[in-house]
């Protein structure tokens, strides 16, 4: 950088202080350090979502009469529009996968321990927001699969006692999935959720910067209980270069998927047509979708779907509050690992069953 330009910037922006802080920042280096990169990968994919989403907004029209045609125009007429849409769709799926990998790695490495309770809570809220992004964005192409999957998904909310009817009308903008639903979910997808996510990401990164990377208890024990005695890696340039390499690898995978397996648009939704066979949600909701199939219609006098949904909601709330509910003993940490493995195994089995049943 030119010396005069650097002097001008340094006088107005504390770049030297920022670079100095990064040069002094270190990251623990041990055999589990590879899991540290999933947070950065998820953030990288979120950035791709923002960029490609902004490009798609130049042509997208959020109405039942024009949504499908506007996406079709992007895919068939706009130069490289098909590629931008495929990148947006595939990066959304990879971001969900990255967020789940980051969550379970943090769980199994016990990085939720004091003083990182709020880091865990903000990360869990970001995962839930990521799933909300997936749900609200699914209907936007207004194709047959997304229309009926959204109808099924919102029907589950209607099973809640007392407030079910209000919640489903709030989500749909009326009694059924219509153009009002599309407009409402579009508003959440491009305005409300991004605003909340941006604030949460900033808060999460601030906490990570404040407390640094967590050291697993097993590594701490080998360092005689002193995290500072663990081997450290300079953030700049060593960790940053490794992070950039991970981003590049993800970008290669994303480019390959988007190019050779472009995201299909399908047929336009017809609200008056019967639901086609085999309708199901995206893969990250399949485990819940399949679980509901095995729940009886009535459980202790209550709607079975509501009981299952309430149990999942209680599980999510318990996960958010985990650092405050857990005693910091080795036995409790082992229990967390086994519960986490059980949940991960259950989700994998239910997803596999859903995929097997839906296979031709």
TORDO-668936 format. One record per residue (C-alpha): y, z, x. Coordinates in Angstrom, 1 decimal. Each point is the difference from the previous one (the first is absolute). Example, Ala and Ser with C-alpha at 12.3 -4.5 7.8 and 13.67 -1.06 7.14 Angstrom:
BEGIN
north, up, east
-4.5, 7.8, 12.3
3.4, -0.7, 1.4
REM end
This chain:
BEGIN
north, up, east
0.0, 0.0, 0.0
3.5, -0.9, 1.3
1.7, 3.1, 1.5
3.1, -0.4, -2.2
-2.0, -0.3, -3.1
-2.1, 3.0, 0.9
3.1, 2.1, 0.7
1.5, -1.1, -3.3
-3.2, 1.0, -1.9
-0.4, 3.3, 1.9
3.5, 1.0, -1.0
-0.8, -0.4, -3.6
-3.8, 0.4, -0.4
-1.9, 2.7, 1.9
-2.6, -2.5, 1.3
-0.2, 1.7, 3.4
-0.9, 3.4, -1.6
-2.6, -1.7, -2.2
-1.6, -1.8, 3.0
0.1, 3.2, 2.0
-1.7, 1.9, -2.7
-2.7, -2.7, -0.3
-0.5, 0.0, 3.8
-0.6, 3.8, -0.1
-2.3, -0.2, -3.0
-3.7, 0.3, 0.7
-3.2, -0.4, -2.1
-3.3, 1.9, 0.5
-2.6, -2.2, 1.7
-3.7, 0.8, -0.8
-3.1, -1.6, -1.4
1.4, 0.1, -3.5
3.4, -1.6, 0.8
-1.1, -3.3, -1.5
0.6, 1.5, -3.5
3.7, 0.5, 0.8
0.6, -3.7, -0.4
-0.9, -0.3, -3.7
3.3, 1.6, -1.2
2.0, -2.6, 2.0
-2.3, -2.8, -1.3
0.6, 1.1, -3.6
3.8, 0.1, 0.6
-0.2, -3.5, 1.6
-1.8, -1.4, -3.1
2.6, 1.7, -2.2
2.7, -1.9, 1.9
-1.9, -3.3, -0.6
-0.1, 0.9, -3.7
3.7, 0.5, -0.1
0.7, -3.3, 1.8
-2.4, -2.2, -1.9
0.9, 1.7, -3.3
3.7, -0.8, 0.6
-0.9, -3.7, 0.5
-2.1, -0.1, -3.1
2.9, 1.5, -2.0
2.1, -3.1, 0.7
-2.2, -1.9, -2.4
-1.8, 2.5, -2.2
1.1, 0.5, -3.7
-1.2, 3.2, -1.6
-0.7, -1.2, -3.6
-3.2, -0.8, -1.8
1.2, -3.5, -0.6
0.9, -0.9, 3.6
-1.8, 2.4, 2.4
-3.2, -2.0, 0.3
1.9, -3.3, 0.4
2.3, 1.5, 2.6
-2.9, 1.2, 2.1
-1.7, -3.4, -0.5
3.2, -1.7, 1.2
0.0, 2.2, 3.1
-3.6, -0.9, 0.8
0.2, -3.7, -0.7
3.5, -1.1, 0.7
1.8, 2.3, 2.3
-0.7, -0.8, 3.7
-2.5, 2.6, 1.3
0.5, 1.9, -3.3
-3.8, 0.3, -0.3
-0.2, 1.6, 3.4
2.8, 2.5, -0.7
-1.7, 1.1, -3.2
-3.4, 0.3, 1.7
1.6, 2.1, 2.8
1.6, 2.2, -2.7
-3.3, 0.5, -1.9
-2.2, 0.5, 3.1
2.4, 2.3, 1.7
0.1, 2.1, -3.1
-3.8, 0.4, 0.1
0.0, 0.7, 3.8
2.8, 2.5, -0.5
-2.1, 2.0, -2.5
-2.9, -0.1, 2.4
2.2, 1.1, 2.8
1.4, 2.9, -2.1
-3.4, 1.2, -0.9
-1.2, -0.2, 3.6
3.1, 1.9, 1.1
-0.6, 2.7, -2.7
-3.6, 0.6, 0.9
0.7, 0.0, 3.7
2.7, 2.6, -0.5
-2.4, 2.0, -2.2
-2.9, -0.1, 2.5
2.2, 0.8, 3.0
1.6, 2.9, -2.0
3.5, -1.2, 0.6
1.2, 1.7, -3.2
0.1, 3.4, 1.7
3.1, 2.1, 0.6
2.8, -1.1, 0.5
-0.9, -3.5, -1.3
-0.6, 1.0, -3.7
3.0, -2.1, -1.2
-1.1, -2.9, 2.1
-3.3, 0.0, -1.8
1.6, 0.3, -3.4
2.4, -2.8, 0.6
-2.8, -2.2, 1.3
-2.1, 0.7, -3.1
2.9, -0.9, -2.2
0.4, -3.2, 1.9
-3.6, -0.9, -0.6
0.4, 0.6, -3.7
3.1, -2.2, 0.1
-2.0, -2.7, 1.8
-2.5, 0.0, -2.9
2.9, -0.1, -2.4
1.3, -3.0, 1.8
-3.4, -1.7, -0.5
-0.1, 0.9, -3.7
3.5, -1.1, -0.9
-0.2, -3.2, 2.1
-3.4, -1.1, -1.5
1.4, -1.2, -3.3
3.0, -2.0, 1.5
-1.8, -3.4, 0.3
-0.8, 0.3, -3.7
-3.5, -1.5, 0.4
-3.0, 0.7, -2.1
-1.7, 2.5, 2.3
3.1, 2.1, 0.6
1.0, 0.0, -3.6
-3.3, 1.5, -1.3
-0.5, 2.3, 3.0
3.5, 1.5, -0.7
-1.0, 0.4, -3.7
-3.2, 1.9, 1.0
1.9, 2.1, 2.5
2.7, 1.1, -2.3
-2.5, 0.7, -2.8
-1.4, 2.8, 2.1
3.4, 1.7, -0.1
-0.1, 0.0, -3.8
-3.0, 2.4, 0.1
2.3, 2.9, 1.1
0.4, 2.5, -2.9
3.5, 0.3, -1.5
1.8, -2.1, 2.6
-2.4, -2.9, 0.2
1.8, -2.2, -2.5
3.4, 0.7, 1.6
-1.3, -0.8, 3.5
-1.6, -3.2, -0.9
3.0, -1.2, -1.9
2.2, 1.0, 2.9
-2.2, -2.1, 2.4
-0.3, -3.0, -2.3
3.4, 0.0, -1.6
-1.7, -0.1, -3.3
-3.4, 0.3, -1.8
-1.7, -2.8, 2.0
0.3, -1.8, 3.3
2.8, -2.6, -0.6
2.9, -1.5, 1.8
1.7, 3.4, -0.2
-2.8, 1.4, 2.1
0.5, -2.7, 2.6
3.7, 0.7, 0.2
-0.5, 3.7, 0.2
-2.6, -0.1, 2.7
2.1, -2.5, 1.9
2.9, 2.4, 0.0
-2.2, 2.8, 1.3
-1.6, -2.3, 2.6
3.2, -1.4, 1.6
2.6, 2.7, -0.6
-1.2, 3.5, -0.9
-3.1, 0.3, 2.2
1.5, -1.6, 3.1
3.0, 2.4, -0.2
-2.3, 3.0, -0.2
-2.3, -1.4, 2.7
2.9, -0.6, 2.4
1.2, 3.5, -0.4
-3.5, 1.4, 0.5
-0.8, -2.2, 3.0
3.3, 1.2, 1.6
-0.9, 3.6, -0.7
-3.6, -0.4, 1.2
1.1, -1.6, 3.3
2.6, 2.7, 0.5
-2.7, 2.6, -0.3
-2.3, -1.9, 2.4
2.9, -0.2, 2.5
0.7, 3.7, -0.5
-3.5, 1.3, 0.4
-1.7, -2.8, 2.0
-3.6, -1.1, -0.2
-2.5, 2.6, -0.9
-2.8, 1.0, 2.5
-3.4, 0.5, -1.6
-1.4, 3.6, 0.1
-3.0, -1.1, 2.2
2.4, -1.5, 2.6
2.2, 3.1, -0.2
-3.1, 2.2, 0.7
-0.8, -2.0, 3.1
3.6, 0.5, 1.1
-0.4, 3.8, -0.5
2.0, -0.1, -3.2
3.1, -1.4, 1.5
1.0, -3.4, -1.5
2.5, -0.6, 2.8
-2.8, 0.1, 2.5
-1.6, -3.2, -1.5
0.6, -3.1, 2.0
3.1, -1.8, -1.2
1.0, -3.7, -0.2
3.6, -1.1, 0.2
1.1, -1.5, -3.3
2.2, -2.5, 1.8
-1.4, -2.4, 1.0
-3.7, 1.0, 0.0
-0.6, 1.1, -3.6
2.5, -2.5, -1.4
-1.7, -2.9, 1.7
-3.4, 1.1, -1.4
1.6, 0.3, -3.4
1.4, -3.6, 0.3
-3.5, -1.2, 1.1
-1.5, 1.5, -3.2
2.7, -1.6, -2.1
-0.7, -3.4, 1.7
-3.7, 0.4, -0.7
0.7, 0.8, -3.7
2.4, -3.0, -0.1
-2.8, -2.3, 1.3
-2.4, 1.3, -2.7
2.6, -0.3, -2.7
0.9, -3.6, 1.1
-3.7, -1.0, 0.0
-0.7, 1.5, -3.5
3.2, -1.6, -1.4
-0.7, -3.4, 1.4
-3.7, -0.4, -0.5
-0.3, 2.1, -3.2
3.3, -0.6, -1.9
0.5, 2.3, -3.0
-0.9, -1.7, -3.2
2.4, -0.2, -2.9
-2.6, -0.4, -2.8
0.8, -1.0, -3.5
3.0, 1.0, -2.1
-0.5, 3.1, -2.2
-0.4, -0.5, -3.7
0.6, 3.3, -1.8
-1.9, -1.3, -3.1
-3.1, -1.1, 1.8
-3.0, 2.3, 0.4
-0.4, 1.8, 3.3
-2.3, -2.0, 2.4
-3.2, 1.5, 1.2
0.1, 1.9, 3.3
3.6, 1.2, -0.1
0.6, 2.7, 2.6
2.8, 1.4, 2.1
0.8, -0.5, 3.7
-2.6, 1.4, 2.4
2.0, 3.2, 0.7
-0.3, 1.0, -3.7
-3.7, -1.1, -0.3
-1.4, 3.4, 0.7
1.9, 1.6, -2.8
-0.7, -3.0, -2.3
-3.8, 0.4, 0.7
0.1, 3.7, -0.4
1.4, -0.3, -3.5
-3.0, -2.1, -1.0
-2.4, 2.9, 0.6
2.1, 2.6, -1.9
-1.3, 0.7, -3.5
2.4, -0.7, -3.0
0.4, 3.8, -0.6
0.0, 2.9, 2.5
0.2, 3.5, -1.5
1.7, -1.4, -3.0
2.6, -2.0, 2.0
0.3, -3.7, 0.6
-2.2, -0.8, 3.0
2.4, -2.4, 1.6
2.8, 2.6, -0.2
-2.3, 2.6, 1.6
-0.8, -2.3, 2.8
3.6, -1.1, 0.5
1.1, 3.7, -0.1
-2.6, 0.9, 2.6
1.2, -2.8, 2.3
3.6, 1.1, -0.5
-0.9, 3.6, 0.8
-1.8, -1.2, 3.1
3.1, -2.0, 1.1
2.2, 3.1, -0.6
-2.4, 2.1, 2.0
0.1, -2.5, 2.9
3.8, 0.0, -0.1
0.1, 3.8, 0.2
-2.9, 0.3, 2.4
1.9, 1.7, 2.9
1.3, 2.7, -2.3
-3.4, 0.7, -1.6
-2.1, 0.0, 3.2
-0.6, 2.9, 2.3
0.3, -1.0, 3.7
-3.5, 1.1, 1.0
-2.6, -2.1, 1.7
-2.3, 0.4, -3.0
2.7, -1.2, -2.4
0.7, -3.0, 2.2
-3.7, -0.9, 0.1
-0.1, 0.2, -3.8
3.0, -2.4, -0.2
-1.9, -2.5, 2.2
-3.1, 0.2, -2.2
2.1, -0.3, -3.2
1.9, -2.9, 1.5
-3.3, -1.8, 1.0
-1.3, 0.6, -3.5
3.0, -1.5, -1.6
0.0, -2.9, 2.3
-3.7, -0.6, -0.6
0.4, 0.3, -3.8
2.9, -2.6, 0.1
-2.1, -2.3, 2.1
-3.1, 0.2, -2.2
2.0, -0.5, -3.2
1.9, -2.9, 1.4
-3.3, -1.6, 1.2
-1.6, 0.5, -3.4
3.1, -1.7, -1.7
-0.2, -2.9, 2.4
-3.7, -0.4, -0.5
0.3, 0.0, -3.8
2.8, -2.5, 0.1
-1.8, -2.4, 2.4
-1.3, -3.2, -1.6
REM end
